[in-house]
């Protein structure tokens, strides 16, 4: 019983600290509130935090996760200039816990898919002169370095594929085709000089939803500036979006020739990451994708 009471006291102190952080950020919160667990994915604990008449979505993790939450808040702020997102309220730490507080949105899985395609094209029209971002972040729980580079093939090799291949090697998967593929990236990208577009970065169907009036919402980003096709490739990897989404995107901004090959290259990054996070069949899938890409060079 004493242990249970101690745990309760710590939990109450944590939520009191989070309520104080919400107030300090200029949002509305009482001295305390009621927290209820909700589904939030595999990485973080997630809660609906109700303080009086206001509701917030709160992600919690161990204290070292604070930079991950700071990066997510920064990405949501940037994306929010072009598309609806849960607006970040604050980040912080309390005891051994890091937290991110977001606006609570009542979301539906279905809505205006065409509007989502058009809105994503508008996000991608926000560009920079180089590839990367000011902040390193994570893809899932894997570190994602975003240091600026001026050449896209160089960025995709050094910032994306090479780190995933190196991490896979520490897990016992030595993809010998990977070194060949890295060396041949300039050939696969020959003639393709994409704009450095603002990206969601982890755009599978589970990270998009809709408000009751059909307005599309994006969340859980892993943003940086890069080839817009990487977002499109990710949408086709795990379940995909509706034909209306793709038709509307292409009507707003047609894709460049050669996308079918680059799609596999861009999806490889996420499949390697899934192997590094979860293991299993993703190892075989990654090897198969590398084989198909190298076959394009013969």
Secondary structure, 3 states (H helix, E strand, C coil): CHHHHHHHHHHHHHHHHHHHHHHHCCCCCCCCCEEEEECCCCCCEEEEEEECCEEEEEEEEEHHHHHHHHHHHHHHHHHCCCCEECCEEEEEEECCEEEEEEECCCCECCCCHHHHHHHHHHHHCCEECCEECCCCEEECCEEECCCCECCHHHHHHHHHHHHHHHHHHHCCCCCHHHHHHHHHHHHHCCCCCCCEEEECCCCCHHHEEECCCCCEEECCCCCEEECCHHHHHHHCCCCCCCHHHHHHHHHHCCCCCCHHHHHHHHHHHHHHHHHHHHCCCHHHHHHHHHHHHHHCCC
